């Protein structure tokens, strides 16, 4: 499993070998989701996922390791139970490796092979999500930042299923503040 590692603005690191690489196959270089665009600026969302779930007649507030795309991902045609907004990617970020205190107002970014960039800030419960349905050119790369400090995930994202951040980043490996 890949984790998040330090990323300097002047150097994109790819210090963890990818499980799918081979000597005969050239792998795309790691990309920095924040290389193009504005510097970090605080942008705490006005609402939060917990309030949306408790006031939106959902009837359940997701648990700490809930997999957001279970309800907010692709639903089979005609699945009336799937009325939740569609998310491209989603998860939770924490203050430390213990995964107890949520980290609010962290900026998470994704960049794909065609340089399409998606960015979002975590809410006051550490939750983040991008609504919509978008085509991405894989592999894609993700990072989290606050201020001038950025932490890039060492493992690349190879498909849409890997955009369910909480599926890999649970109690044992939480996404954390850089």
C-alpha positions in Angstrom: 0.0 0.0 0.0 1.2 3.5 -0.8 1.3 6.2 1.8 1.7 9.9 1.9 5.3 11.2 1.8 6.8 14.6 1.9 6.9 16.6 -1.4 9.0 19.7 -1.8 7.7 22.3 -4.2 10.9 22.1 -6.3 11.2 18.3 -6.4 8.6 15.7 -7.1 9.5 12.5 -5.3 8.8 9.0 -6.4 10.7 7.1 -3.7 8.4 4.2 -3.4 8.4 1.6 -6.2 5.0 1.0 -7.7 3.7 -2.6 -7.4 2.8 -2.7 -11.1 6.2 -1.5 -12.4 8.6 -3.6 -14.3 12.1 -3.0 -15.8 10.7 -3.1 -19.3 7.8 -0.7 -18.8 8.4 3.0 -18.4 6.2 4.5 -15.7 4.7 8.0 -15.8 6.6 10.5 -13.7 5.0 11.5 -10.4 3.0 14.7 -10.8 2.4 17.5 -8.3 -1.3 18.4 -8.1 -0.4 21.9 -6.8 2.4 22.7 -9.4 0.0 24.8 -11.5 -2.4 27.2 -9.9 -2.6 29.4 -6.9 -0.8 29.0 -3.6 -2.6 27.5 -0.6 -5.3 29.8 0.8 -7.7 28.8 3.7 -11.1 27.8 2.3 -13.0 25.9 5.0 -16.3 24.7 3.5 -19.4 26.4 4.9 -21.1 23.1 5.6 -19.9 19.7 6.6 -20.6 16.1 5.7 -21.9 15.2 9.2 -24.6 18.0 9.1 -25.6 17.1 5.5 -26.1 13.5 6.5 -28.1 14.2 9.7 -30.3 16.9 8.2 -30.7 15.5 4.7 -33.1 12.6 5.7 -30.3 10.2 5.2 -30.9 8.6 8.6 -27.2 7.8 9.2 -24.1 9.7 10.0 -21.1 7.9 8.4 -18.7 6.2 10.8 -15.0 7.1 10.9 -13.9 4.7 8.2 -17.1 4.9 6.1 -16.4 4.4 2.4 -18.0 7.5 0.9 -18.3 6.1 -2.7 -20.4 3.2 -1.4 -23.3 5.6 -1.5 -21.8 8.4 -3.6 -20.3 6.3 -6.4 -21.7 4.7 -9.5 -25.1 2.9 -8.9 -26.5 0.3 -11.1 -29.2 1.6 -13.5 -32.5 1.8 -11.8 -31.1 1.6 -8.2 -33.5 3.8 -6.4 -31.5 3.4 -3.1 -28.7 5.4 -4.6 -30.0 9.0 -4.4 -26.8 10.5 -3.0 -24.8 13.0 -5.0 -22.1 11.4 -7.2 -18.5 12.0 -5.9 -15.3 11.7 -8.0 -13.2 11.1 -4.9 -13.7 11.4 -1.1 -12.2 10.6 2.3 -11.1 12.0 5.6 -7.9 13.6 6.7 -6.6 13.6 10.3 -4.1 15.7 12.4 -1.8 12.7 13.1 -1.1 9.1 12.4 -3.3 8.1 15.3 -6.3 9.1 13.2 -8.3 10.6 16.1 -8.5 14.3 15.6 -9.9 15.5 12.2 -7.8 18.0 10.3 -9.9 20.8 9.0 -9.2 23.1 6.0 -6.5 20.8 4.4 -6.3 21.2 0.7 -6.4 17.9 -1.3 -5.4 17.9 -4.9 -5.5 15.4 -7.7 -3.8 15.6 -11.2 -4.2 13.1 -14.0 -2.0 12.3 -16.9 -3.6 15.0 -19.1 -2.9 17.6 -16.3 -6.6 17.8 -15.3 -6.6 19.1 -11.7 -9.2 18.7 -9.0 -8.9 20.5 -5.6 -10.9 20.5 -2.5 -10.6 21.6 1.2 -11.6 19.3 4.1 -14.5 20.4 6.3 -14.4 20.9 10.0 -14.7 17.1 10.5 -11.8 16.4 8.2 -14.1 15.1 5.4 -13.5 16.1 1.8 -15.2 15.3 -1.5 -15.5 16.4 -5.1 -19.0 16.2 -6.5 -19.6 15.2 -10.1 -18.7 12.6 -12.6 -15.5 13.2 -14.5 -13.3 11.4 -16.9 -9.8 11.1 -15.6 -6.7 9.9 -17.6 -5.0 7.4 -15.3 -2.6 7.2 -13.6 -3.4 10.1 -11.4 -1.5 11.5 -8.4 -2.8 13.1 -5.2 -1.4 15.2 -2.4 -2.6 17.1 0.7 -1.3 20.5 1.7 -1.6 23.3 4.2 0.3 26.5 4.0 3.6 25.8 2.2 3.8 22.2 3.3 2.7 19.4 0.9 2.5 15.7 1.4 2.1 13.6 -1.7 0.8 10.1 -1.8 3.6 7.9 -3.0 1.4 5.4 -4.8 -0.3 6.5 -8.0 -4.0 6.1 -8.5 -4.6 3.6 -11.4 -8.4 3.5 -11.7 -11.7 5.0 -10.4 -12.0 2.4 -7.6 -8.8 3.7 -6.0 -10.4 7.1 -5.6 -12.3 5.8 -2.5 -9.6 7.1 -0.2 -11.0 5.6 3.0 -10.8 2.1 1.5 -7.0 2.2 2.0 -6.7 5.0 4.5 -8.5 3.6 7.6 -7.3 3.4 11.2 -4.0 1.8 10.3 -3.0 4.3 7.6 -5.0 7.5 7.9 -4.5 10.5 5.5 -2.8 13.0 7.8 -1.9 16.6 8.0 1.5 17.3 6.3 
